[in-house]
Amino acid sequence: QVQLMESGGGLVQAGGSLRLSCAASRNIFRFNAMGWYRQAPGNQRELVARLTSGGSTNYADSVKGRFTISRDGAKNTVYLQMNSLKPEDTAVYYCNVEFFSTYWGQGTQVTVSS
């Protein structure tokens, strides 16, 4: 079992920045991968950024160059730094862990006003 606790969402104006955090209950380097997904109303949940245990990353085309995923092993935490935010980034953001099974955080709302 893995418990995930997200934080850092909120309301920001277009062009602003937010940093999301996801604290895991276990050593994150044991996970195959950690990532961030998002789901806007009426849309399917989509991958935003993913970080493997080996350090490889991949990003959705819509966030490349603006978002950065990173981790802190000492804190068992993965981050999503979001810069140059756009109204279309508005969604609930979910932390995800791949570790024998798939685990999800409770989600954190990000709202970008125009």
C-alpha atoms as one frame of an Amber mdcrd trajectory, in Angstrom:
protein
   0.000   0.000   0.000   1.079   3.524  -0.777  -0.527   6.644   0.623  -0.132
   9.893  -1.258  -0.743  13.382   0.073  -0.926  16.226  -2.428  -0.686  19.926
  -1.766  -0.011  23.202  -3.538  -3.053  23.754  -5.690  -4.939  27.010  -5.786
  -6.076  29.979  -7.820  -3.556  31.869  -9.933  -3.700  34.373 -12.761  -2.610
  33.434 -16.251   1.145  33.653 -16.562   1.662  32.799 -12.929   3.271  29.816
 -11.262   2.372  27.090  -8.802   4.254  24.161  -7.359   2.422  20.966  -6.523
   3.811  18.488  -4.013   3.031  14.828  -3.500   4.366  13.162  -0.373   4.470
   9.379  -0.419   4.329   7.008   2.530   7.181   4.888   1.177  10.628   5.293
  -0.323   9.938   6.801  -3.728  13.010   5.230  -5.316  11.313   1.844  -4.970
   8.535   2.989  -7.304   8.690   2.204 -11.011   7.478   5.703 -11.708   5.685
   8.690 -10.272   3.644  11.162 -12.190   1.034  13.849 -12.363  -2.239  13.597
 -14.221  -5.043  16.088 -14.560  -8.730  16.026 -15.276 -10.785  18.985 -16.360
 -14.603  18.927 -16.218 -15.994  16.856 -19.057 -12.575  15.557 -20.038 -10.733
  12.320 -19.478  -7.849  12.156 -17.066  -4.619  12.824 -18.936  -0.930  12.445
 -18.246   0.856  15.704 -17.489   4.331  14.529 -16.476   5.980  11.274 -15.482
   9.292  10.491 -13.805  10.718   6.977 -13.746  12.891   5.473 -11.051  15.824
   5.835 -13.421  15.241   9.536 -13.820  13.641   9.597 -17.257  10.863  12.095
 -17.777   8.093  12.605 -20.258   5.611  15.426 -20.575   2.385  16.143 -22.346
   3.041  18.277 -25.412   0.801  20.989 -23.982   3.063  21.525 -20.948   6.536
  21.000 -22.398   8.798  23.898 -21.585   6.450  25.185 -18.886   6.151  22.358
 -16.344   8.922  20.431 -14.615   8.624  17.246 -12.589  11.228  16.543  -9.925
  11.694  14.574  -6.719  13.304  14.756  -3.313  14.223  11.318  -2.014  14.918
  12.575   1.485  11.328  13.782   1.718   9.766  11.007  -0.388   8.138  13.768
  -2.375   7.605  14.469  -6.044   6.952  17.977  -7.300   5.374  19.589 -10.310
   6.611  23.104 -10.957   4.134  24.848 -13.211   5.151  28.103 -14.872   3.475
  30.326 -17.450   0.109  28.887 -16.487  -2.776  29.177 -18.906  -6.536  29.008
 -18.316  -6.564  25.676 -20.142  -4.349  24.250 -17.378  -7.331  24.492 -15.034
  -8.090  21.016 -13.719  -7.865  18.709 -10.746  -4.311  17.417 -10.598  -3.640
  13.907  -9.312  -0.428  12.349  -8.134   0.180   8.817  -9.416   2.521   6.027
  -8.379   3.333   2.820 -10.254   4.452   0.213  -7.705   3.184  -3.300  -8.437
  -0.177  -1.591  -8.673  -1.297   1.942  -9.396  -1.978   4.432  -6.636  -3.638
   7.836  -6.789  -3.714  10.864  -4.564  -6.935  12.599  -3.659  -6.394  15.393
  -6.175  -5.744  19.088  -5.837  -7.578  21.827  -7.717  -5.644  24.212  -9.924
  -7.582  27.153 -11.318  -5.999  29.619 -13.722  -7.914  32.822 -14.343  -7.588
  34.822 -17.539
